[in-house]
Amino acid sequence: MDRDLFEKLSNQSIQKYLDLKGIGYTRNGNYLKLMDHDSLVIDTRITDQKKCETFFWNSKGVGGNLYQFMREYLGMESTDILKELKELSPELSKAVANRYEDKKYVPEKWKNKGNHEQVKDYLINKRKLSTRLVNGLIDRDLLRELKYGDALFVWKEKGQEVGSDIQGTRIDHEKYGDRGTKKMVVPGSKKNYGFNFSVRTKADKQKFFYF
């Protein structure tokens, strides 16, 4: 098949496909969760960098466009997927694109606003992280305390601040559900990136931690 046609068929609306096939989901803003697999999340946003609706199945670590959704979720073979996408294309093309403007990350908006006491209490006393680790992150400007005591983890790439994520320090199950705390990636943060840091030691072996 012509590559352009393959891409066009594969990148059609996942949400519209769910509606046509009667696959149940719940909506939370720009995101959908399947009724039978709530770890499968669909991002309906269309941006300059993200040309189609995408999904990510957290429990399996897979994701992609509509073609990949049908392969992973429904277990369909490539030939059958493309055949069905062609047949449904007239209806799928009626989907209204959820256009979303990419926001720019502005480091100046996320400067330190406190003395780190609330962040230290939460991370050290409640989450049981090492005092040395927490103080080290603060000293290197990788951890800040925001206005209401939330912890901001700063993403840096080659010394430049390219994003951050927020971990709330106050427990509020009514507002934040089972997790109990605020948790979010700051708008405009670099795509496909995250909080990371490296430490040089005298140890012979290198250790890599992911979390």
N, C-alpha and C positions, 0 to 999 in steps of 0.2 A: 504494500500500500504506500502511496505517496506520503512522505513524512509530514507535510503540512496538513493533509487531511487527517492523518493519525493524531496529530497534536490537537487539531480542532475538535475531533470527536472525544478525545480523552479528557479535555479540559472543560467540558460542559458542566452545568450546575449539579452539584451533589444533592443540594436541597430539593431541587425540582425532581430529581430521580427518586428520592425518598418518597415524595408526594405521589408520584406516578405509580410506584410499586407498593404503596401503603405501608411503608416501614416507619414505625412510630419513633418520635423524638421529642425532646423538650428543648425550649429555647432560653438562653440567658444572654441577652444583648446580641452580639454578633456571632455567638457560638451556639451550636446545637449538640445535644448529647442523645445517643440512641437509647431507647427505652430498655432494650435487652442487654446492652453493653455500655454502661455509663462511663467507662474509661475510654470510649471512642468519641472523640470530640471533633466537630466539623467547624472550621473557620470560614464563615461566609463572606469575609471581606475581600474586595478586589482593589488592589492598589497598583501603583506604577511598578513596584517591585514584585508583587504577587498577582499574577495574571489570571488566576482562576481560584475557585473555592477549593480548599484542601481539607484533609482529615489527618488526625494522628491518633493511633490506637495505643494509648499509654502502656497498657498491660503487656502488649506484644512488641512495642518499639518499632512499629511500621506506620507509614503514612504516605500521602501523595494526593494525586488528582482523582477524578471519577473512575478512570480506567483502573487505577491501582486499588481504589475502594472496592470495586466489583470483584477484583481478583482476590483481595485479602479477606473481605467480609463475606462475600458470597461463594468464594472458592471456584469461580468460573474460569474456564480456559480462554486464552487470548482470542481464538476464532469466534467463540460464542459471545464474548464481550463486545467485540467490534461489530458483529452482526446486530446485536441488540441496540448498541449505540446508534447505528445507522437507522434502525427502525424507529427509535424514539427521538431521533434528532429534531423532527418538526415540532414536537411538544417541548423538548428540552430547550429549544431555542427561544421559547416564550418566557423563560425565566428572566426576572428583572435583576440586573447586576447590583450588588450592594457596594457601591463605590465608596471608598474610604481613603481619605488623604493621609499619606504618611506624615507623621509628626516628627519634627526635628528635636533631637535630644539637646537640652540646654543645661550644661553643668551648673551654671550660676544659680539656677532655681533650687538646687539640691545641696546647698552648703550646710555645714554643721550649725545647729540651732540650740544645742544644749551642752551640758557638762559631761555627758556620757554616763551619768550615774544610773539612769533608768535602763539604758542599754546594757551596762555592765551587770546590773542586778538580774536582768532577764536572762542574758546569755550565760553568765557564770553560775548564778544560784538556781535558776529554774531549768535551764537547758544543759547545765553541767559542763560547759566548755571550759578549757583551761584559762586561768587568769592571764598567763603569759601569752597565749594565743590572742585573746581578746585585746589586751593592751598593745600587742604587736600590730594588729590590724588597725587600731586607732592611730598609733604612731605613724604608720605608713599611709594614712589617709585612705584606707580601704574600708573603713567602718565609721559611720557618722551617726549622730543622734539628731533626729528631726524635731520639729516644733512640739509635737505631742508625745515625744519619747520613743517614737518608732525607730527601728534600726535600719539604716540605709547601707547596703553592701555595694560598694563602688566597683564597676567593671573597668578595668584598664587594659589597653592594648599598646604596647611599646611606650608606656608612660602617659598615654593620652586617655582621658576619661571618655568612654564611648557608650556608657549606659549604667544602669543600676537597678537593684530590686529592693523592695521594702519588706521587712518582717516586723509585724506589729509586736508590741511588748505588753499590751493590755488584753486580758482575757474577756471576751464578750461573745458567748455562744449564741445569744439571740441575734446578734448582727452578723457573725461570721460562721455560724453553723458548727458542725462537729469539731472543726479545726480550732475554733475559738479565737483566732487572731487574724489580723489583716495580713494579706500576702499578695504582692503584685509586682509585676515588672513595670518600671517607669516608662511611660510613653516615649517613643522615639529611640529607645535603646537599640543598639546594633542587633540586627537579625542574626540568628544562629550563633549567638555568643552567650556569655554568661560570666558569673563571678569566678575569678581564678586568681591564684597568686603562687609564687614559687619562693622557696627558702633554700639558701645555700648552707650546707652543713659539711662537717669534716668526715662524715660517714663514707665508707667505701662504696656502699650500694645506694642507688637512688630509689626513692619511694614515691609513688604516685597515688594520691587519694582522690576519689571522686564521690560526690554527694549531692 
